Amino acid sequence: MHKMVLMEARVRELEEANAALSKRRRAKKSRIRAGGPLSMHEATDILADKDVQAQLEEEMRSGSGRTRRRTAGPRHCSNCGKTGHNSRTCQEDVEIDDESDSE
């Protein structure tokens, strides 16, 4: 019973926080769409929000445990080593198969 009351309070708190965040985002979008002038306070708030969001995204990325992949060069066929096709479409593989079929 006590846990249920705590959970309901937590849900209510999160819903209020979500509503406030949505309201701020809508307000920012409408200011940008309207093209009206921003006060210095509004501009610093927008920049601070962007910094916080960038920091959260960076923490999420670094906490995921994934390493960055190297950029891959051109792919090579595993049969002949040439670029421009793969082993499934390799013409040299077809030629070898034709020779083995004729024997």
PEFENSUL-V926993 format. One line per field, one symbol per residue. ss: DSSP state (h for helix, s for strand, l for the rest). psi: psi as a letter, one per 30 degrees, with the letter a starting at -180 (. if undefined). Layout:
BEGIN
ss=???
psi=???
END
This chain:
BEGIN
ss=lhhhhhhhhhhhhhhhhhhhhhhhhhhhhhhhhhlllllhhhhhhhhhhhhhhhhhhhhhhhhllllllllllllsllllllslllhhhlhhhhhhhhhhhhl
psi=eeeeeeeeeeeeeeeeeeeeeeeeeeeeeeeeefglkkleeeeeeeeeeeeeeeeeeeeeeffffklkklkkakklkfefgllflafegkeeeeeeeeefef.
END
